[in-house]
């Protein structure tokens, strides 16, 4: 079983027992975090289940590797070297819970298409061009 979960704007493919590094989470080491934004769940078949959750345990907080930013303009004597290190949180996935909802949908396969139920909107009329320009030389 695996799930694709969104954590701080990034998508991660996780299985129970996986260890992942994510952007800094505000939680103490050893505490449990529950993520409910599961985009996809795979056990026997693919499901999009809005009630699925991923439960993780915070292992540690640390700094990532150093990213160097070097700005340079040729023939101007302009050089700037700076760097930064992102704060990261190491998580261990303890469980993936599919939820109790039976509303899970199977995504379309291969050549099958999904029908949209949107109603068609009437086309807007074209905007008028505004004031017509008068020729400056023709005024008397």
C-alpha positions as CSV (number, residue, x, y, z in Angstrom):
1,X,0.0,0.0,0.0
2,X,1.3,3.5,-0.8
3,X,-0.1,7.0,-0.9
4,X,0.7,10.3,-2.5
5,X,0.4,13.0,0.1
6,X,0.9,16.8,-0.1
7,X,3.1,18.2,2.7
8,X,3.9,22.0,2.6
9,X,3.2,22.2,-1.1
10,X,5.3,19.2,-2.1
11,X,4.0,15.8,-3.1
12,X,5.6,12.7,-1.6
13,X,5.0,9.0,-2.4
14,X,5.0,7.2,0.9
15,X,4.6,3.7,2.3
16,X,4.4,2.6,6.0
17,X,7.9,2.5,7.4
18,X,9.3,5.1,5.0
19,X,11.5,8.0,6.2
20,X,11.2,11.3,4.4
21,X,12.6,14.8,4.8
22,X,10.1,17.6,4.5
23,X,10.2,21.4,5.0
24,X,10.2,22.4,8.7
25,X,7.1,21.3,10.6
26,X,6.2,23.0,13.9
27,X,6.2,19.9,16.2
28,X,8.4,18.4,18.9
29,X,10.5,15.3,18.3
30,X,8.6,12.2,19.0
31,X,5.2,13.7,18.4
32,X,2.7,12.4,15.9
33,X,1.6,14.4,12.8
34,X,-1.5,13.6,10.8
35,X,-1.7,14.7,7.1
36,X,-5.2,14.7,5.5
37,X,-4.3,16.0,2.0
38,X,-3.9,12.6,0.4
39,X,-4.1,12.8,-3.4
40,X,-4.0,9.1,-4.2
41,X,-4.2,5.9,-2.4
42,X,-3.1,2.5,-3.8
43,X,-3.8,-0.8,-2.0
44,X,-5.4,-3.3,-4.3
45,X,-6.6,-0.7,-6.8
46,X,-6.1,3.0,-7.3
47,X,-8.4,5.2,-5.3
48,X,-9.0,8.9,-4.8
49,X,-10.3,8.9,-1.2
50,X,-11.0,12.3,0.5
51,X,-11.0,10.7,4.0
52,X,-7.6,9.1,3.8
53,X,-4.9,10.2,6.2
54,X,-1.2,9.6,6.6
55,X,0.2,9.4,10.2
56,X,3.8,10.2,10.8
57,X,6.2,10.5,13.7
58,X,8.7,13.3,14.0
59,X,12.2,11.9,14.2
60,X,14.4,15.1,14.1
61,X,14.9,18.6,12.9
62,X,18.0,19.6,11.0
63,X,19.5,21.9,8.5
64,X,19.7,20.9,4.8
65,X,22.7,21.2,2.6
66,X,24.0,24.6,1.8
67,X,22.7,26.4,-1.3
68,X,25.2,29.0,-2.7
69,X,23.8,32.0,-4.5
70,X,26.4,33.8,-6.6
71,X,25.5,37.1,-8.3
72,X,27.9,38.4,-10.9
73,X,27.8,41.2,-13.6
74,X,30.7,41.2,-16.0
75,X,33.0,44.2,-16.4
76,X,31.3,46.0,-13.5
77,X,33.1,44.7,-10.5
78,X,29.8,43.4,-9.0
79,X,30.1,40.1,-7.2
80,X,28.0,38.8,-4.3
81,X,28.2,35.4,-2.7
82,X,25.6,34.4,-0.2
83,X,24.1,31.1,0.9
84,X,21.4,29.6,3.0
85,X,20.4,26.3,4.5
86,X,16.7,25.2,4.7
87,X,15.3,23.8,7.9
88,X,14.1,20.3,7.4
89,X,12.1,17.8,9.5
90,X,12.7,14.1,9.2
91,X,9.5,12.0,9.4
92,X,8.8,8.3,9.7
93,X,5.5,7.1,8.2
94,X,3.8,4.9,10.8
95,X,0.4,4.3,9.1
96,X,-1.8,5.1,6.1
97,X,-5.5,5.0,7.0
98,X,-7.9,4.8,4.0
99,X,-10.8,6.3,5.9
100,X,-14.4,5.1,6.2
101,X,-15.7,6.7,3.0
102,X,-17.1,4.5,0.2
103,X,-16.9,7.5,-2.1
104,X,-13.5,6.4,-3.5
105,X,-13.4,6.8,-7.3
106,X,-11.2,4.8,-9.6
107,X,-9.4,7.1,-12.1
108,X,-10.0,6.6,-15.8
109,X,-7.7,4.2,-17.5
110,X,-6.0,4.2,-20.9
111,X,-8.5,5.2,-23.6
112,X,-11.5,5.8,-21.3
113,X,-12.5,9.4,-20.9
114,X,-14.2,11.1,-18.0
115,X,-17.4,13.1,-18.9
116,X,-17.5,16.6,-17.6
117,X,-20.9,17.8,-16.2
118,X,-20.2,21.5,-16.8
119,X,-22.9,23.6,-18.5
120,X,-21.8,25.5,-21.5
121,X,-21.8,29.3,-21.0
122,X,-22.9,31.6,-23.8
123,X,-20.1,33.5,-25.5
124,X,-19.5,37.1,-24.5
125,X,-20.1,39.8,-27.0
126,X,-17.0,41.5,-28.3
127,X,-15.9,44.7,-26.7
128,X,-16.3,47.9,-28.6
129,X,-13.1,49.6,-29.8
130,X,-14.0,52.8,-28.0
131,X,-13.6,56.3,-29.5
132,X,-12.6,56.5,-33.1
133,X,-9.5,58.5,-33.7
134,X,-9.8,61.7,-35.7
135,X,-7.1,62.7,-38.2
136,X,-5.2,65.7,-36.9
137,X,-4.5,67.2,-40.3
138,X,-8.2,67.2,-41.4
139,X,-9.6,69.6,-38.7
140,X,-10.3,73.2,-39.9
